[in-house]
Amino acid sequence: MKSIFLLFIPVILLLTAPFAAVAQEIAVLSFNIRYASLGNTHKDWEQRKEGVLSMLKGYDFIGMQEVVPLQMEEIAINTESEYAYFFRTREKDPSQGEGCPIIYNKTRWEAASNGNFWLSDTPGIEGSNTWGAAFNRMVSYGIFREKVSGDSILVINTHFDHVSQAAREKSTDLILDRFKKSIKVMPVVFMGDLNVTPDNPVYLKIVGESSLTDSYAKKRHPKKANGATFHGWDEQPPVERIDFIFVSPFLKVKLCEVLHDKYNGNYPSDHFPLKAILKK
């Protein structure tokens, strides 16, 4: 139960320092990298990992989804000169299953606190699932302090269930309720693979019942096909925009785009990464 309460004490303490007036950019990436699988095809992690690593340069914060411990270990080793991270899988046994780590630029930011909770009626119980989701689901979050200015930012990363609409809606309610005070008083980035499109009640609740803004919709038309983030290695043009970066009013969106980079002729994942450049 301890980790789910870590957020509130640091927020109170950090809010005593005013947010700096000097506008600086913050680069954010949300990327479902697809779990590690074998098969000696372009979907095999061994064939994809260099492509994933090639896309992880120059960001302040990276939120990943579907990351298994093997992948996290290899990413950490190959990015340790620039990044630090925190990671917990969604299963009761932390050595099993997928997680949604937050990776941060350790030269610019330091982690003031971090935690995880599960998307269930018992969020403090590791590996819990009380809403009938196909898999256990969780949230990772952290409060980061900029080393030079002392400014703080809350970063939230998650991956909603791909089957149960009821679980997705309850997950939304839990997250918005848990972080509603923070969203009102400090810079917040909420990102992840929500497994919904912008016409879904989950999305409409996020942008309608909180002060969070969809960074892509702010700068791009949400219905255009080039905003799609899930392609599934299908030859047909993708149409589903299910990955998002939401921001609180303390952050302005300078740019948000879907990245379509290939590596050795193939996409590194079945999702396109989503990049946002924010200003504080």
C-alpha positions as CSV (number, residue, x, y, z in Angstrom):
1,M,0.0,0.0,0.0
2,K,2.9,2.3,0.6
3,S,3.7,3.3,-3.0
4,I,0.2,4.6,-3.9
5,F,0.5,7.3,-1.3
6,L,4.0,8.6,-2.3
7,L,2.5,11.1,-4.7
8,F,0.8,13.4,-2.2
9,I,3.6,14.3,0.2
10,P,6.1,15.3,-2.5
11,V,3.5,17.4,-4.3
12,I,2.8,19.5,-1.3
13,L,6.5,20.1,-0.7
14,L,7.4,20.8,-4.3
15,L,4.6,23.3,-4.8
16,T,6.3,25.7,-2.4
17,A,8.8,26.5,-5.2
18,P,7.3,28.6,-8.0
19,F,7.4,27.2,-11.6
20,A,10.1,29.1,-13.5
21,A,9.0,31.8,-15.9
22,V,11.7,31.0,-18.4
23,A,10.2,28.9,-21.2
24,Q,12.1,25.7,-21.9
25,E,11.2,22.8,-24.1
26,I,10.4,19.3,-22.8
27,A,10.6,16.4,-25.2
28,V,8.3,13.5,-24.5
29,L,7.8,10.1,-26.3
30,S,5.1,7.5,-25.7
31,F,6.0,4.2,-27.3
32,N,4.4,0.8,-27.2
33,I,7.4,-1.3,-28.1
34,R,5.5,-4.7,-28.3
35,Y,6.5,-7.4,-25.9
36,A,9.5,-9.6,-26.8
37,S,8.6,-12.5,-29.0
38,L,10.6,-15.0,-30.9
39,G,10.1,-16.5,-34.3
40,N,12.9,-15.3,-36.5
41,T,10.8,-12.7,-38.3
42,H,10.6,-8.9,-38.3
43,K,8.4,-9.2,-35.2
44,D,11.1,-10.9,-33.3
45,W,12.6,-8.7,-30.5
46,E,16.1,-9.5,-31.6
47,Q,15.2,-8.2,-35.1
48,R,13.5,-5.1,-33.7
49,K,15.5,-3.9,-30.7
50,E,18.1,-1.9,-32.6
51,G,15.2,-0.1,-34.3
52,V,13.6,0.7,-30.9
53,L,16.9,1.9,-29.5
54,S,17.4,4.2,-32.5
55,M,14.3,6.1,-31.6
56,L,15.1,6.8,-28.0
57,K,17.5,9.7,-28.4
58,G,17.2,13.2,-27.1
59,Y,14.0,13.0,-24.9
60,D,13.3,14.3,-21.4
61,F,10.8,11.6,-20.7
62,I,9.9,8.3,-22.4
63,G,6.8,6.3,-21.4
64,M,6.9,2.7,-22.8
65,Q,4.3,0.0,-22.8
66,E,4.4,-3.8,-23.2
67,V,7.9,-3.9,-21.8
68,V,9.1,-7.2,-20.3
69,P,12.1,-7.5,-18.0
70,L,14.5,-8.7,-20.8
71,Q,13.6,-5.7,-22.9
72,M,14.0,-3.3,-20.0
73,E,17.4,-4.7,-19.2
74,E,18.7,-4.3,-22.7
75,I,17.3,-0.8,-23.1
76,A,18.8,0.2,-19.8
77,I,22.2,-1.1,-20.7
78,N,22.2,0.7,-24.1
79,T,20.9,4.0,-22.8
80,E,22.6,4.3,-19.4
81,S,24.8,7.2,-20.4
82,E,21.7,9.4,-21.0
83,Y,18.8,7.9,-19.1
84,A,17.7,6.5,-15.8
85,Y,14.4,4.7,-15.3
86,F,12.0,2.9,-13.0
87,F,10.1,-0.2,-13.9
88,R,7.7,-2.7,-12.4
89,T,5.8,-5.4,-14.2
90,R,2.0,-5.6,-13.8
91,E,2.1,-9.2,-12.3
92,K,2.4,-10.1,-8.6
93,D,5.8,-11.6,-9.4
94,P,7.9,-8.6,-10.7
95,S,10.0,-10.9,-12.8
96,Q,7.1,-11.9,-14.9
97,G,4.9,-10.0,-17.4
98,E,4.8,-6.6,-19.0
99,G,5.3,-3.1,-17.5
100,C,5.0,0.5,-18.4
101,P,8.3,2.1,-17.4
102,I,9.2,5.7,-17.3
103,I,12.6,6.6,-18.6
104,Y,14.0,10.0,-17.9
105,N,17.0,12.2,-18.9
106,K,19.2,11.9,-15.8
107,T,21.4,14.8,-16.9
108,R,18.5,17.3,-16.7
109,W,16.1,15.7,-14.2
110,E,16.2,13.9,-10.9
111,A,13.4,11.7,-9.6
112,A,11.9,13.1,-6.4
113,S,9.5,10.2,-6.0
114,N,7.9,7.4,-8.0
115,G,5.3,4.7,-7.5
116,N,2.9,2.3,-9.1
117,F,-0.6,1.2,-8.6
118,W,-2.9,-1.3,-10.2
119,L,-6.1,-0.5,-12.1
120,S,-8.5,-2.3,-9.9
121,D,-10.7,-1.8,-6.8
122,T,-7.6,-2.7,-4.8
123,P,-4.9,-0.5,-6.5
124,G,-2.3,-1.1,-3.7
125,I,-2.4,-4.9,-4.2
126,E,0.3,-5.9,-6.7
127,G,-1.1,-7.9,-9.6
128,S,-4.7,-7.2,-8.7
129,N,-7.5,-7.2,-11.3
130,T,-11.1,-6.8,-10.1
131,W,-12.8,-5.3,-13.2
132,G,-12.7,-8.2,-15.5
133,A,-9.9,-6.9,-17.7
134,A,-8.2,-9.5,-19.9
135,F,-4.9,-8.8,-18.2
136,N,-3.7,-7.1,-15.0
137,R,-3.2,-3.4,-15.7
138,M,-1.2,-0.8,-13.9
139,V,0.1,2.8,-13.7
140,S,3.6,4.0,-13.2
141,Y,4.2,7.6,-12.1
142,G,7.0,9.9,-11.0
143,I,7.6,13.4,-9.8
144,F,10.8,14.8,-11.4
145,R,12.7,17.9,-10.4
146,E,14.7,19.8,-13.0
147,K,18.3,20.2,-11.7
148,V,19.0,23.7,-12.9
149,S,15.6,25.5,-12.2
150,G,14.2,23.3,-9.4
151,D,10.9,23.1,-11.3
152,S,8.9,19.9,-10.9
153,I,6.7,17.8,-13.2
154,L,4.5,14.8,-12.7
155,V,4.7,12.1,-15.4
156,I,2.1,9.3,-15.6
157,N,2.3,6.3,-17.9
158,T,-0.2,3.5,-18.4
159,H,-1.6,0.8,-20.7
160,F,-5.3,0.2,-20.6
161,D,-7.0,-3.2,-21.3
162,H,-7.6,-4.0,-24.9
163,V,-10.8,-6.0,-24.3
164,S,-13.0,-4.6,-21.5
165,Q,-14.6,-1.2,-22.1
166,A,-15.8,-1.2,-18.5
167,A,-12.3,-1.8,-17.2
168,R,-11.0,1.1,-19.3
169,E,-13.7,3.5,-18.0
170,K,-13.0,2.5,-14.4
171,S,-9.3,2.9,-15.0
172,T,-9.9,6.4,-16.2
173,D,-12.0,7.3,-13.2
174,L,-9.3,5.9,-10.8
175,I,-6.5,7.9,-12.5
176,L,-8.4,11.2,-12.8
177,D,-9.5,10.9,-9.2
178,R,-6.0,10.0,-7.9
179,F,-4.2,12.8,-9.7
180,K,-7.0,15.5,-9.9
181,K,-5.3,17.8,-7.4
182,S,-1.9,17.6,-9.1
183,I,-3.4,18.3,-12.5
184,K,-4.8,21.6,-11.2
185,V,-1.6,22.8,-9.6
186,M,1.4,21.6,-11.5
187,P,2.7,20.5,-14.9
188,V,1.5,17.0,-15.6
189,V,2.1,14.6,-18.5
190,F,-0.3,11.7,-18.8
191,M,0.6,9.3,-21.6
192,G,0.1,5.7,-22.7
193,D,-1.6,3.2,-24.9
194,L,-5.3,3.6,-23.9
195,N,-6.7,1.1,-26.5
196,V,-9.5,3.6,-27.4
197,T,-10.0,6.1,-30.2
198,P,-10.9,9.7,-29.7
199,D,-14.7,9.0,-30.1
200,N,-14.6,6.6,-27.1
201,P,-16.2,7.7,-23.7
202,V,-12.8,7.1,-22.1
203,Y,-11.1,9.8,-24.2
204,L,-14.1,12.1,-23.9
205,K,-14.0,11.8,-20.2
206,I,-10.3,12.7,-20.0
207,V,-10.6,15.8,-22.1
208,G,-14.0,16.8,-20.9
209,E,-13.9,16.1,-17.1
210,S,-10.4,17.2,-16.4
211,S,-8.3,20.1,-17.6
212,L,-6.0,17.8,-19.5
213,T,-5.4,18.5,-23.2
214,D,-4.7,16.0,-25.9
215,S,-1.4,17.2,-27.3
216,Y,-2.0,15.7,-30.8
217,A,-5.4,17.2,-31.2
218,K,-4.0,20.5,-30.1
219,K,-1.7,20.6,-33.2
220,R,-3.2,18.0,-35.6
221,H,-6.6,17.0,-36.7
222,P,-7.5,13.8,-34.7
223,K,-9.4,12.1,-37.6
224,K,-6.6,12.1,-40.1
225,A,-5.1,8.8,-40.9
226,N,-1.5,10.1,-40.4
227,G,-2.4,10.5,-36.7
228,A,-2.9,6.7,-36.4
229,T,-0.6,5.0,-33.9
230,F,-1.4,1.3,-34.3
231,H,-0.6,-0.4,-37.5
232,G,-0.1,-4.0,-36.5
233,W,2.3,-4.5,-39.4
234,D,-0.7,-4.4,-41.7
235,E,-0.1,-3.4,-45.3
236,Q,-3.2,-1.2,-45.2
237,P,-2.9,2.4,-44.0
238,P,-3.5,2.5,-40.2
239,V,-6.5,4.4,-39.0
240,E,-6.5,3.8,-35.2
241,R,-5.2,6.6,-32.9
242,I,-5.0,4.8,-29.5
243,D,-1.8,6.2,-28.0
244,F,-1.9,9.6,-26.3
245,I,0.1,12.3,-24.6
246,F,-2.2,14.5,-22.4
247,V,-0.9,17.6,-20.6
248,S,-2.1,19.9,-17.9
249,P,-2.6,23.7,-18.4
250,F,0.9,24.4,-17.0
251,L,2.3,23.0,-20.3
252,K,2.0,24.4,-23.8
253,V,2.1,22.1,-26.8
254,K,4.6,23.2,-29.4
255,L,4.5,20.1,-31.5
256,C,3.0,16.6,-31.5
257,E,3.6,14.1,-34.2
258,V,3.5,10.4,-35.0
259,L,6.9,9.0,-36.0
260,H,6.9,6.6,-38.9
261,D,10.6,5.7,-39.0
262,K,11.7,2.3,-40.2
263,Y,14.9,0.5,-39.3
264,N,16.4,-1.9,-41.9
265,G,13.2,-1.7,-43.8
266,N,10.9,-2.6,-41.0
267,Y,9.0,-0.8,-38.2
268,P,10.5,-1.4,-34.8
269,S,7.0,-2.1,-33.3
270,D,3.4,-2.7,-34.2
271,H,2.7,0.8,-32.8
272,F,4.1,4.1,-34.1
273,P,5.7,6.2,-31.3
274,L,4.1,9.5,-30.4
275,K,6.3,12.5,-29.9
276,A,5.4,15.8,-28.2
277,I,7.5,18.9,-27.7
278,L,6.1,20.9,-24.8
279,K,6.9,24.3,-23.3
280,K,6.7,25.3,-19.7
